[in-house]
Amino acid sequence: MLAVAGCSPGSARREQPDPAVLRLGYFANLAHAQAVLGLADGSLERAAGVSIRPKLFASGPVAITALLAGEIDVLYVGPSPAVTGYIRSEGAALRIVAGAASGGAVFVVRPGVDPAHLDDTHLASPGIANTQDVSLRYLLEQQGLKPREKGGSVAVTPVAPAEMLGLFARGQLDGAWVAEPWGARLVAEAGARIAIDERDLWPDRRFPTTVVVASTAYLKANPSAVRGLLAGHVALTRLLQEQPDEARARLQSALAALQGKALPDAVMADAFSRVEYLTDPLPGAVQVQALRAYDLGYLGARRPELSGLFDLTLLEGVKP
């Protein structure tokens, strides 16, 4: 069972939030585009009306641990870590206040690997109990397979996406479930192929890849800052929806500044084509993902009850 540090019900209330600052966590990937764009051009800070202190993360579980420890106020993160934090804090620590992205997650395999027969393979996800990890382990369960730590034949290893490139190129990984742009990069740079576009596994090809989470302590202390941040988030989502070419170019440049290297145009276009930007957190699909995580043993002994997880009041107040 996954252990999450700092997850007692009162853990998110260790420090009184600073009303002049919003500490914002996010990842340098396409599914966090609103954060990447809004921090690069300053629009999120202007909309929030407070100083934003950004912090990059590489793993959802690590990011949620930071929020639960009172180190982050608002976070762009996958729904599975958000649910984990909510359950482990007995509903006290956080709320999902908006959606950010659907799609943009793929299962890639090296040539010669049959995605329908994965016994005796070595697979990877970005982190234990993150959203792609749950999808990967659910796929194995559907095939009647188990990971090695549960007596099965499949090795499932948490690997930072940047490290997957070399492992694929050296033939040391057979497959990985990743968020974009890593799927497109593994195809272009390491000879992988896309075996499953996760959109194809969901009704209407929609499922939440990224949600916006706020600590309950910060929501209570600084609702106007969260409302302003969400207004900026909505405006950036509209840009991504209505002017995708401009948004993609700006996003490509912003990611290059974070990573030190620009994605090739073809790779960026390929990855961007699989992401849908939205503000709806898709609660029904979050519930499905939570039940899968529960079945995998990630959420404790009790069936997840998520009735208090979503607070969309501020989002509804800023949407046109």
Summary of the structure (lengths in Angstrom):
residues: 320
radius of gyration: 18.7
end to end distance: 42.5
largest distance: 55.1
contacts: 1161
relative contact order: 0.20
helix: 46%
strand: 20%
